[in-house]
Structure formats: structure tokens, C-alpha cells
Amino acid sequence: MKAVQFTAHGDRDVIEYSEVPMPEPGRDEALVDVKAAALNHLDVWTRRGLPGIDLELPHTPGSDMAGIVEAVGEDVGRFEPGDRVALLAGVAGDGGDRTAPRRDDPTLSPGFHIIGEHTPGVHAEYAAVPASNLVPVPEGVEWEVAGSAALVFGTAWRMVTDRADVDPGERVVVHGASGGVGHAAVQIAAHAGCEVIATASSDAKLDHAAACGADHGINYEEQSFADAVYDLTDGRGVDVVVDHVGEATYEGSLKCLRKGGRLVTCGATTGGNPDADLRRIFWNQLSVIGSTMATPEQAERVLERVWDGTFAPRIRERLPMSETARAHELIEDREGFGKVVVIPDSEF
């Protein structure tokens, strides 16, 4: 079979699509015939190399996929060959050994891993994964939808509904609304009855965000988003900021918040060490809340709404897996709106 691999960390030229041995499922695993798989920023960071994580090379990336169960290990009872499934790449928790470890201290929570980051991923024709990381996919759901929804919608659902705990009528800023987590958060916040303010780098991306449910759009290439939020709210500020950008948006995000507001963050694609701005935090009684992925219950709850069409991952590009380097380029250069999906060449 063929799989996406890189034999060294580096730029996109390290990516290959080559022949590898067919995996065999372990006792608690299922072998999945992959029909569609999506990219996330995590795939870019894994390719470049992450501090504290020493991957066995060559490494197959990929934390999102959907397909048909081909075979199961002897201890698997939930699934059987022929079942349609999607992957939950990792499990969030509120403490104990199910919470993600800090990358600078891999001794924490040793039992936790993210498929595609800490262990081999699923950008391949076939993938052997723990059956506990799979969820059923109903008939009629397109493979591209099933293969691109779990990580971003699970992450956004936990951020918006659990960690930020939004209420109807609250004002919510969603940064990076054209990305995977961003466009999912727009839909979830709008569905919760919030007034959603989306930020993006172009008017075209903001048009897509509006189609996802955003009430207002701010092109941060043309104006300060913090000033624009101030004007939109008559100087009051917003209740919640949903952020996965990091350093580039942190200072402005705190300025956007009303007294008692909440900043919820799940990522730091532009850097992870902004000025803490403690005086603004304590003076305005702000909360800065971290969030990682979703619990199995949260993921299944939001995916039910994807399967029934309430929420929908927007697909910006479908590519054969042999063009995964181009897929990485789309993510890195922030081209387009929504998810990038790769499909095994044999299925394309």
C-alpha cells in the first residue's frame, strides 16, 4: 500500500508518497480502508519538528480520516468489517492521565497520545488505529465531510460550549475564521445564539464566514481588529474571544474583552509566548482559558450535528495524497477557506 511519509523534519520537500508495508491491527485495533483524510496545522508542526517529541522516522502524519473497517483485532467488539468510521485522534480530559502532556515535559500524562503527532498517523491507504478512537459514520455522510470534521469540530465545541460556556446573546469574537477550528467555532457560536464577530485576512474569507453564521466581519489586514470590535460594541467589548492564533492576536484579544470577559485558546500558530499583560487581566477581571481537543462525549455530541447537517466542514480543496506537499502549502500560506482533504490516489 502507499502512505504519506517524511524521513526527516524540514520543509515540504521532505514529504513523500511511497510504498510501505500493510499494517496489521493489534488486539484492540481496527484496520481502516481510508477514503478521505484532512489536514490540520498539527501536520505542519509535526513535519517541521516539535520540541519534546522524538518521532520514529520515517513518520506518517495525519490526525483526521474516515473510511471502512477492513479487519479488527480479537479484543474489538464495537466494530466489525464493513462499518463506516471516522477517527478521534486524541482525547481531552480535565485531569489525571487523560490530559494532554506539556510538550516540554513528556513525563506528564504518559498514557496520552495524539494519533499523527505522537504516533504514526492516517494519511495512507490503510491505517491501523485503536478501535476506541473510532466513531460510527452514518450512511449518506460524504467521506470528505466525515474525514475532516472530528478534530476541528470537537476542538471548537469544547472551547465554545464547555470551556467558555457561552450563553445566548453573548458577543463572541472568532479569530482565524477561515481555518478549520475557526470556521467550526463560528458555526457553533452562532447555533448557540451568540452574536458572532469573525476576523480574517480578506473580504472573500469574511464572506464565507458570514455564510457560516457570522454577524460581523473584520478584515485585520485593513484595520485593527481591537479598534473595530470597540466600534462595533460601542466601547463595551465582547464577552468571549475564541483564539487559536497566539502571539499575533493575544494583546488585541484582551483589549476586545469587556470586564469579566473570557479568552479561550487552543493553539499558538504565530507563537506561544506573548506578553502576559497581567495588569489588564486582573484589573478587568478577565479569564484566560486553555482548551485541548474534546472528550469522547463532546466529540460524539458535536459530530451528531455534523452528520445531520446542522454543522458542515467547508472543503477548500480536495487533492490526491500524492499531492500532500501542495496540501501543506495551502495550510501554511493560508490559502482559501475551510479544510484541505487528501484522498488516496487509488480512490481519487
VEXDREN-2710 file (C-alpha; in Angstrom, 1 decimal):
% VEXDREN-2710
k/r/px/py/pz
1/MET/0.0/0.0/0.0
2/LYS/1.0/3.7/-0.2
3/ALA/1.3/6.2/2.5
4/VAL/2.4/9.8/3.0
5/GLN/5.7/9.9/4.9
6/PHE/8.6/12.1/5.8
7/THR/12.1/10.7/6.6
8/ALA/13.4/13.9/8.2
9/HIS/11.9/17.1/9.6
10/GLY/12.0/20.1/7.4
11/ASP/10.3/21.9/4.6
12/ARG/7.6/20.5/2.3
13/ASP/10.3/18.8/0.1
14/VAL/10.7/16.1/2.8
15/ILE/7.1/14.8/2.1
16/GLU/6.9/11.5/0.1
17/TYR/4.0/9.3/-1.1
18/SER/5.6/5.8/-1.2
19/GLU/5.1/2.1/-0.8
20/VAL/5.0/0.9/2.8
21/PRO/4.1/-2.5/4.4
22/MET/0.4/-3.1/5.0
23/PRO/-0.3/-2.6/8.8
24/GLU/-1.7/-5.4/10.8
25/PRO/-4.3/-4.5/13.5
26/GLY/-3.3/-5.2/17.1
27/ARG/-5.7/-6.9/19.6
28/ASP/-7.5/-3.7/20.3
29/GLU/-7.2/-2.1/16.9
30/ALA/-9.1/-1.8/13.7
31/LEU/-7.6/-1.7/10.2
32/VAL/-9.4/1.0/8.2
33/ASP/-9.6/1.4/4.4
34/VAL/-9.1/5.2/4.3
35/LYS/-11.5/7.0/1.9
36/ALA/-10.7/10.6/2.9
37/ALA/-8.3/12.4/5.3
38/ALA/-8.0/16.0/6.2
39/LEU/-5.0/18.2/7.2
40/ASN/-4.6/20.4/10.3
41/HIS/-1.9/22.8/11.3
42/LEU/-0.7/20.0/13.6
43/ASP/0.5/18.2/10.4
44/VAL/2.7/21.1/9.5
45/TRP/4.2/21.4/13.0
46/THR/4.8/17.7/13.2
47/ARG/6.6/17.8/9.8
48/ARG/8.8/20.7/10.9
49/GLY/9.5/19.1/14.3
50/LEU/8.1/19.7/17.7
51/PRO/10.2/20.3/20.9
52/GLY/10.0/17.4/23.3
53/ILE/8.7/14.9/20.8
54/ASP/11.1/12.5/19.2
55/LEU/9.4/10.7/16.4
56/GLU/10.5/7.4/14.9
57/LEU/11.3/8.2/11.3
58/PRO/10.0/7.7/8.7
59/HIS/6.7/9.1/10.0
60/THR/3.3/9.0/8.5
61/PRO/1.3/12.2/9.5
62/GLY/-2.4/12.7/9.7
63/SER/-4.9/13.1/12.6
64/ASP/-8.2/13.1/10.6
65/MET/-9.7/10.4/8.4
66/ALA/-12.8/8.4/7.6
67/GLY/-13.2/5.0/5.9
68/ILE/-14.4/1.5/6.1
69/VAL/-13.3/-1.1/8.6
70/GLU/-11.3/-3.8/6.8
71/ALA/-10.4/-6.0/9.8
72/VAL/-10.4/-5.9/13.6
73/GLY/-8.3/-7.3/16.4
74/GLU/-9.5/-10.1/18.6
75/ASP/-10.4/-7.8/21.5
76/VAL/-12.5/-5.4/19.4
77/GLY/-16.3/-5.8/19.9
78/ARG/-17.7/-2.4/19.0
79/PHE/-16.9/-2.5/15.2
80/GLU/-16.7/-5.2/12.5
81/PRO/-15.6/-5.3/8.9
82/GLY/-17.8/-3.1/6.7
83/ASP/-18.5/-0.5/9.3
84/ARG/-18.2/3.2/8.3
85/VAL/-16.0/5.1/10.8
86/ALA/-14.2/8.3/11.5
87/LEU/-11.2/9.0/13.7
88/LEU/-10.9/10.8/17.0
89/ALA/-7.2/11.5/17.1
90/GLY/-6.9/12.2/20.8
91/VAL/-8.9/12.6/23.9
92/ALA/-9.1/15.7/26.1
93/GLY/-9.6/15.5/29.8
94/ASP/-9.9/17.6/32.9
95/GLY/-7.2/16.0/34.9
96/GLY/-5.4/12.7/35.6
97/ASP/-3.7/10.6/32.9
98/ARG/-6.2/11.6/30.1
99/THR/-4.9/15.2/30.0
100/ALA/-2.5/16.1/27.2
101/PRO/1.1/16.3/28.4
102/ARG/3.1/19.5/28.1
103/ARG/5.5/19.1/25.2
104/ASP/8.4/20.4/27.3
105/ASP/7.7/17.7/29.9
106/PRO/6.8/14.4/28.2
107/THR/6.9/12.6/31.5
108/LEU/3.5/14.1/32.3
109/SER/0.4/12.0/31.4
110/PRO/2.5/9.3/29.8
111/GLY/-0.6/7.4/28.6
112/PHE/-1.9/10.2/26.4
113/HIS/-1.0/10.5/22.7
114/ILE/-2.4/12.1/19.6
115/ILE/-2.5/9.9/16.5
116/GLY/-0.4/11.6/13.8
117/GLU/1.6/13.6/16.3
118/HIS/3.0/11.2/18.9
119/THR/2.3/8.1/16.9
120/PRO/2.0/7.2/13.2
121/GLY/-0.9/8.9/11.5
122/VAL/-3.5/8.1/9.0
123/HIS/-2.6/9.8/5.7
124/ALA/-2.4/6.4/4.0
125/GLU/-4.4/3.9/2.0
126/TYR/-4.9/1.9/5.2
127/ALA/-4.4/2.7/8.9
128/ALA/-4.4/0.5/12.0
129/VAL/-5.8/2.6/14.9
130/PRO/-7.2/1.8/18.4
131/ALA/-10.9/1.0/18.0
132/SER/-11.6/3.2/21.0
133/ASN/-10.5/6.2/18.8
134/LEU/-13.2/5.5/16.2
135/VAL/-16.8/6.7/15.9
136/PRO/-19.5/5.4/13.6
137/VAL/-20.4/7.4/10.5
138/PRO/-24.0/7.0/9.2
139/GLU/-24.8/6.1/5.7
140/GLY/-25.2/9.1/3.4
141/VAL/-22.5/11.2/5.0
142/GLU/-19.9/12.1/2.4
143/TRP/-16.4/10.8/3.1
144/GLU/-14.8/14.3/2.7
145/VAL/-17.2/15.5/5.5
146/ALA/-16.6/12.5/7.7
147/GLY/-12.8/12.7/7.2
148/SER/-12.5/16.4/8.0
149/ALA/-14.9/17.1/10.9
150/ALA/-13.8/15.3/14.1
151/LEU/-10.7/17.2/15.2
152/VAL/-11.8/20.8/14.4
153/PHE/-15.4/20.5/15.4
154/GLY/-14.6/18.6/18.6
155/THR/-12.0/21.2/19.5
156/ALA/-14.3/24.1/18.7
157/TRP/-17.3/22.6/20.5
158/ARG/-15.2/22.1/23.7
159/MET/-13.9/25.6/23.5
160/VAL/-17.2/27.4/22.9
161/THR/-19.8/25.3/24.8
162/ASP/-17.7/23.8/27.7
163/ARG/-14.7/25.9/28.4
164/ALA/-16.1/29.4/27.5
165/ASP/-19.6/28.2/28.4
166/VAL/-21.3/30.8/26.2
167/ASP/-24.9/31.9/26.7
168/PRO/-27.4/33.1/24.0
169/GLY/-27.0/36.8/23.3
170/GLU/-23.3/37.0/24.2
171/ARG/-20.9/38.6/21.8
172/VAL/-18.1/36.3/20.6
173/VAL/-15.0/37.1/18.5
174/VAL/-13.7/34.2/16.5
175/HIS/-10.2/34.7/15.2
176/GLY/-8.9/32.9/12.1
177/ALA/-12.4/32.3/10.9
178/SER/-11.2/30.8/7.6
179/GLY/-9.3/28.0/9.3
180/GLY/-10.6/24.6/10.4
181/VAL/-11.2/25.4/14.1
182/GLY/-12.2/29.0/13.3
183/HIS/-15.0/28.2/10.8
184/ALA/-16.3/25.4/13.2
185/ALA/-16.3/27.9/16.1
186/VAL/-18.3/30.4/14.0
187/GLN/-21.0/27.8/13.3
188/ILE/-21.1/26.6/16.9
189/ALA/-21.3/30.0/18.5
190/ALA/-24.0/31.1/16.0
191/HIS/-26.0/28.0/16.7
192/ALA/-25.8/28.8/20.5
193/GLY/-27.5/32.1/19.8
194/CYS/-24.4/34.3/20.1
195/GLU/-23.6/37.5/18.1
196/VAL/-20.5/36.4/16.2
197/ILE/-17.7/38.7/15.1
198/ALA/-15.3/36.9/12.7
199/THR/-11.8/38.0/11.8
200/ALA/-9.9/37.0/8.7
201/SER/-7.3/38.3/6.2
202/SER/-9.6/39.0/3.2
203/ASP/-13.1/40.1/2.4
204/ALA/-13.6/36.9/0.5
205/LYS/-12.9/34.8/3.6
206/LEU/-15.3/37.0/5.6
207/ASP/-18.0/36.3/3.0
208/HIS/-17.5/32.6/3.7
209/ALA/-17.6/33.3/7.5
210/ALA/-20.9/35.1/7.0
211/ALA/-22.3/32.1/5.2
212/CYS/-21.2/30.0/8.3
213/GLY/-23.2/32.3/10.6
214/ALA/-21.0/35.3/11.4
215/ASP/-22.9/38.5/12.1
216/HIS/-20.0/40.8/11.5
217/GLY/-16.6/40.5/9.8
218/ILE/-13.3/42.3/10.4
219/ASN/-10.5/42.3/7.8
220/TYR/-7.5/42.5/10.1
221/GLU/-5.2/43.4/7.1
222/GLU/-7.1/46.6/6.7
223/GLN/-7.8/47.7/10.3
224/SER/-7.0/46.9/13.9
225/PHE/-9.5/44.2/14.9
226/ALA/-9.4/45.5/18.5
227/ASP/-10.5/49.0/17.3
228/ALA/-13.1/47.5/15.1
229/VAL/-14.6/45.5/17.9
230/TYR/-14.6/48.6/20.1
231/ASP/-16.6/50.5/17.5
232/LEU/-19.0/47.5/16.8
233/THR/-19.8/47.2/20.5
234/ASP/-20.0/51.0/21.3
235/GLY/-17.0/50.6/23.5
236/ARG/-18.3/47.8/25.7
237/GLY/-16.2/45.0/24.4
238/VAL/-17.2/41.3/23.8
239/ASP/-17.9/38.5/26.3
240/VAL/-15.7/35.9/24.7
241/VAL/-12.7/35.7/22.3
242/VAL/-12.1/32.3/20.6
243/ASP/-8.4/32.1/19.6
244/HIS/-6.0/29.6/18.1
245/VAL/-3.6/32.1/16.6
246/GLY/-1.4/33.0/19.6
247/GLU/1.0/35.9/19.9
248/ALA/-0.2/37.9/16.9
249/THR/-3.7/38.3/18.4
250/TYR/-3.3/37.9/22.1
251/GLU/-2.8/41.6/23.1
252/GLY/-5.7/42.8/20.9
253/SER/-7.9/40.0/22.1
254/LEU/-7.5/41.1/25.8
255/LYS/-8.4/44.6/24.7
256/CYS/-11.5/43.3/23.0
257/LEU/-12.9/41.8/26.2
258/ARG/-15.4/43.6/28.4
259/LYS/-14.8/43.5/32.2
260/GLY/-15.2/39.9/33.3
261/GLY/-14.7/38.6/29.7
262/ARG/-13.2/35.2/28.7
263/LEU/-10.4/34.4/26.3
264/VAL/-10.3/30.7/25.3
265/THR/-7.4/29.4/23.4
266/CYS/-6.4/26.1/21.9
267/GLY/-3.4/27.0/19.8
268/ALA/-0.5/29.3/19.1
269/THR/0.3/29.1/15.4
270/THR/2.0/32.5/15.5
271/GLY/3.9/31.9/18.7
272/GLY/3.2/30.8/22.2
273/ASN/4.9/33.4/24.4
274/PRO/3.1/36.7/24.3
275/ASP/3.3/39.5/26.9
276/ALA/1.1/38.2/29.7
277/ASP/-0.4/41.7/30.3
278/LEU/-1.3/40.7/33.9
279/ARG/-2.4/44.2/34.8
280/ARG/-5.2/44.2/32.2
281/ILE/-6.2/40.7/33.3
282/PHE/-6.5/41.4/37.0
283/TRP/-7.9/45.0/36.6
284/ASN/-10.6/43.9/34.2
285/GLN/-11.3/40.6/36.0
286/LEU/-10.5/38.6/32.8
287/SER/-10.3/34.8/32.4
288/VAL/-7.7/33.2/30.1
289/ILE/-8.9/29.6/29.5
290/GLY/-6.9/26.8/27.8
291/SER/-8.6/24.0/25.9
292/THR/-7.4/21.0/24.0
293/MET/-9.4/18.8/21.7
294/ALA/-12.5/17.2/23.1
295/THR/-13.7/14.4/25.4
296/PRO/-15.3/11.4/23.6
297/GLU/-18.7/12.5/24.7
298/GLN/-18.2/16.1/23.5
299/ALA/-16.9/14.8/20.1
300/GLU/-19.8/12.5/19.6
301/ARG/-22.2/15.2/20.6
302/VAL/-21.0/17.7/18.0
303/LEU/-20.5/15.0/15.3
304/GLU/-24.1/14.1/15.6
305/ARG/-24.8/17.7/14.5
306/VAL/-22.3/17.3/11.6
307/TRP/-23.9/14.1/10.5
308/ASP/-27.4/15.6/10.4
309/GLY/-26.2/18.7/8.6
310/THR/-26.6/21.3/11.4
311/PHE/-22.8/22.0/11.1
312/ALA/-20.7/21.4/8.0
313/PRO/-17.0/21.5/7.4
314/ARG/-16.3/23.7/4.4
315/ILE/-13.8/22.0/2.0
316/ARG/-11.4/24.4/0.3
317/GLU/-9.5/21.8/-1.7
318/ARG/-9.6/18.0/-2.5
319/LEU/-6.3/16.6/-3.6
320/PRO/-4.8/13.1/-4.2
321/MET/-2.4/12.0/-1.4
322/SER/0.5/12.2/-3.9
323/GLU/0.0/16.0/-3.8
324/THR/0.2/16.2/0.0
325/ALA/3.0/18.7/-0.3
326/ARG/0.6/21.1/-2.1
327/ALA/-1.9/20.4/0.7
328/HIS/0.7/21.5/3.3
329/GLU/1.4/24.6/1.2
330/LEU/-2.3/25.6/1.3
331/ILE/-2.3/25.4/5.1
332/GLU/1.0/27.2/5.5
333/ASP/0.1/30.0/3.1
334/ARG/-3.5/30.4/4.5
335/GLU/-4.9/29.9/1.0
336/GLY/-8.7/29.6/0.8
337/PHE/-11.4/28.9/3.5
338/GLY/-12.0/25.7/5.4
339/LYS/-10.4/22.3/5.3
340/VAL/-8.0/20.7/2.9
341/VAL/-8.7/17.0/2.2
342/VAL/-6.4/14.4/0.7
343/ILE/-7.7/11.2/-0.8
344/PRO/-5.7/8.0/-1.6
345/ASP/-4.7/8.1/-5.2
346/SER/-6.4/4.8/-5.8
347/GLU/-9.7/6.4/-4.7
348/PHE/-9.3/9.8/-6.3
END
